[in-house]
Amino acid sequence: MSLFIGVPLGDITGIGPEVTLKALAAEAESDDARYLLIGDEEQTRELNRRLNLELPLQSYDRKEQSGRFFLHNSVTEPLPSALAPGAPEAARAAVAWLQEGAQRALQHEIDALVTAPVNKESIVRAGVPFIGQTEFLSQLAGTERTAMMLLGQDEHDRWLRVALATTHLPLKFVSDRLTRDKIKLAIELAAQACHDLGLRRARIGVCGLNPHAGEGGQMGTEEQTTIGPAVAEMQRRDVDVLGPISADALFYYAYRGDYDAVVAMYHDQGLVPLKMVAFEQGVNWTLGLPFIRTSPDHGTAYDIAGQGKASPSSMRAAIRLAKHLAQTRR
């Protein structure tokens, strides 16, 4: 039986629907996977026509129906066709579509979930409490044992894979929220991710929090009190992990292949080097969920939405990773 991939289309006033349709058109001949697009049916059909993609989109009835590209809208009313970027209606619909996709994944109706971009600011402004898709999906799945991994390759097939010990936090809160348990979980999930990807090795490098990994306590003590003890405990569990290592050096070593994944202490510490290496190909993979979830590593890009020029590379990479993981699990 062919894989069945669910794709909530995200904020319809952003580039999510565009990059999704373009990615599916590019992937259509590579295998026989089937796709459930969760979003506004009328606007998605119109976009498909406007982009001249000619994807054979069908309304979704049941999983057993014939066809490959299906549309389903879990919001009862179609959205207006001329919404401003970040409109509250679009933001609330994006959350509803995301929830629908997660529920179908939890019910094993789909083999993987690939989520198009949403805009956190627009969602909060629309009156919906929201930190990020990772946190939202973790709550729906009833688990706190999750971590974000961002991964991608450059034009020479050199990879960076980065798991985050903390996610969407103001920088001033990172030190207080950083715990041994969070670091150990990120190490554990990063090592498991390497196995899930079929890598021959799972060597993990762990960043320090402070410049030069604290300079022996002269520029911060988190390396001695929190990060180092977490690494030591995982080493006792026979995980191939080293650290804390100064982040400015560790990413160089990882980029040249000395490490298979990096655990970063906070969002920008990990994402800045990843996006320098693989801005067009980066993928966000939520580790630890009871279902496969990937997404493109970019936002809604309101500034170019509706112009037909958004690159589908990151979304295509997210779809390919989801299919690879789903096939491996089978």
Summary of the structure (lengths in Angstrom):
residues: 330
radius of gyration: 20.1
end to end distance: 10.4
largest distance: 64.9
contacts: 1157
relative contact order: 0.17
helix: 42%
strand: 17%
